[in-house]
């Protein structure tokens, strides 16, 4: 049996990563994570990762609950597991490494101490709402582009319709009237 391998372009992979980050950020919001931020890393830092998702928890149990739910949701919805997980036992800084993005769940005081946002000054910080708006706009633009291409393709492959010449109107029926007798023409 032959299998086909799907190869994603860089743009498609980046878009898929954005969807995963959005899903993880939604979990942070649902689990009452505080000051959730998405750091879109500078392309110079992209060797490390494309995004950092950073959120704070009030206590270690909440931090563990947020990390567990992110892991579970991404596994169930997308079949994605983290490459590695660090800090779950202590719960003061939990790191979920998904390669293209990294989730940091901090206790408030740990987040203040390490200040990842300051360390990544070149990163563009976004709230989950801003990130969601950008993702929806990008997907809408892609949809419009695909629809435009398919409409153009349909127009190009559509066979021209041979139009029939309009039917000639039938001549009005001739009324039969009594023929007038004409006088024979004089020669």
Phi, psi and omega in degrees: 000131183270134177251146177256139182256126178268126179252124180268144175285168178301320181295319178294320179295319179296320178296318178297319178298318179300322179294319178295317179297319179299317179296318179294320179295324178297322176297316179302317180293317180296323182270014176065034171295146184252148178050046179291128180225147174246123178258113175274109187289148178298143179307333177294332178267358186296342175298331179281306183186164178271324184221149165245132172252121184238131177216160180244150177236153181285330181209172185294327179295320177293320179299315179295320179297319178297311181298316180298318182291322176299312181300315181295314182296316180291328177291311182292315186279327187234354181070027184250133177243149177292148177293321175205157178229131181233146171082006183296325184298318182272323176079006180272337173208106180254131181241123175249114183260109177258021180068295181283342173210154181234133178259130176243117176248112185250153159286151185307313184292327177292319180297318178296318182295311184278330174045062181302323180301323179288323180294331180251059182301326182285348180285149177267112181280137179225146171279161177303325179293317177296318180298317179297316179299316178296319180295316179297320178296318179295317179292323178294318178297319179296318179298315179299319180296317180294317179295322178296319179294318182290326178292319178294321180295317178298318180296323181288327183267351182289131179285139178293139181273124177284121181269137179281146176293142180301140181295139179287141178290138178292142180297144180298141181299138181279130178280136178272116177241159180295126180291132178283139178281131179256150177285140180298141183292142181279143180260000000 
